[in-house]
Amino acid sequence: MFELDQYKVVFQYADGIRVTIPPVYDPLNVQIRSGVYAHILQDLGKETKDGKKDWQYLFTGLAILHPNDQPVKNDGRKKAFTRALNHSGFDRETRTRFWNAYWKARGKID
């Protein structure tokens, strides 16, 4: 998970279970054996009753693991994140900023 400006990116891992997210943000709505979701959320500028930020789902990317493959979380995260960004409609500069924030969160760049 990492944040960039008013956005937050969250990764969810599914291992033979259905990950519970609002159905409108899961266009495939499939039971997956194993895979990774990448969610891009936006800060609504409000706080919830318990004082935390209120986030709205904007885009979701999904990387499904084939039953014959071994899971590699790093590859799944990159594929799911790429798909979420491709659906986002963000311009190239914004996507580059997201990738830089991703690599910084992963400890790959300063």
C-alpha positions in Angstrom: 0.0 0.0 0.0 1.2 3.5 -0.7 -0.3 7.0 -1.2 0.3 9.6 -3.8 -1.4 13.0 -3.4 -5.1 12.3 -2.9 -4.8 8.7 -4.1 -4.0 5.5 -2.4 -3.1 2.1 -3.9 -4.0 -1.1 -2.1 -3.1 -4.6 -3.1 -5.3 -7.6 -2.0 -4.3 -11.2 -2.4 -6.8 -14.0 -3.1 -5.9 -17.6 -2.4 -8.9 -19.7 -3.3 -11.3 -17.3 -1.7 -13.5 -14.5 -3.0 -12.1 -11.1 -2.1 -14.9 -9.0 -0.9 -15.1 -5.6 -2.6 -18.1 -3.7 -3.9 -19.4 -5.6 -7.0 -19.5 -2.4 -9.1 -15.7 -2.2 -8.9 -15.1 -5.8 -9.8 -16.3 -6.0 -13.5 -15.2 -9.6 -13.9 -16.9 -10.7 -10.7 -15.2 -14.1 -10.9 -14.2 -16.7 -8.3 -10.4 -16.9 -8.6 -8.2 -19.6 -7.2 -5.3 -17.3 -6.7 -4.4 -13.8 -7.8 -3.9 -10.2 -6.9 -6.1 -7.1 -7.0 -4.7 -3.6 -7.3 -7.2 -0.9 -6.2 -6.7 2.8 -6.8 -8.7 4.8 -4.3 -9.3 8.5 -4.0 -9.6 10.6 -0.8 -13.0 12.1 -0.6 -11.8 14.8 1.8 -14.1 13.6 4.6 -13.6 11.5 7.7 -15.5 8.5 8.7 -17.2 8.2 12.1 -14.1 6.7 13.7 -11.9 9.6 12.4 -10.2 7.9 9.5 -10.1 9.2 5.9 -13.0 8.3 3.7 -11.8 6.6 0.5 -13.7 5.8 -2.8 -12.7 3.0 -5.2 -11.8 4.4 -8.6 -10.1 1.6 -10.5 -9.2 -2.0 -10.0 -6.8 -4.2 -11.8 -6.7 -8.0 -11.5 -3.9 -10.5 -12.2 -5.2 -14.1 -12.1 -2.7 -16.9 -11.4 -3.1 -19.9 -13.7 -3.6 -23.2 -11.7 -0.4 -24.7 -13.1 1.8 -21.7 -12.2 3.6 -20.9 -8.9 2.6 -17.6 -7.3 5.1 -14.7 -7.5 3.6 -11.8 -5.6 5.9 -9.2 -7.2 4.8 -10.2 -10.7 1.2 -10.3 -9.7 1.3 -6.8 -8.1 3.0 -5.3 -11.2 0.5 -6.9 -13.6 -2.6 -5.9 -11.5 -1.2 -2.4 -11.0 -0.5 -2.0 -14.7 -4.1 -3.0 -15.5 -5.5 -0.6 -13.0 -3.5 2.2 -14.4 -4.4 1.3 -18.0 -8.1 1.6 -17.1 -7.6 4.8 -15.2 -7.3 7.2 -18.1 -4.6 9.1 -16.2 -2.1 11.0 -18.5 1.4 9.7 -18.9 2.9 12.1 -16.4 0.5 10.9 -13.7 1.1 7.3 -14.5 4.8 7.9 -14.2 4.3 9.5 -10.8 2.3 6.4 -9.7 5.1 4.1 -10.9 7.8 6.1 -9.1 5.7 6.0 -5.9 5.3 2.2 -6.4 9.0 1.7 -6.8 9.8 3.9 -3.8 7.3 2.0 -1.6 9.0 -1.3 -2.8 12.4 0.2 -1.8 13.8 0.2 -5.4 14.4 3.9 -5.7 15.0 6.8 -3.3 
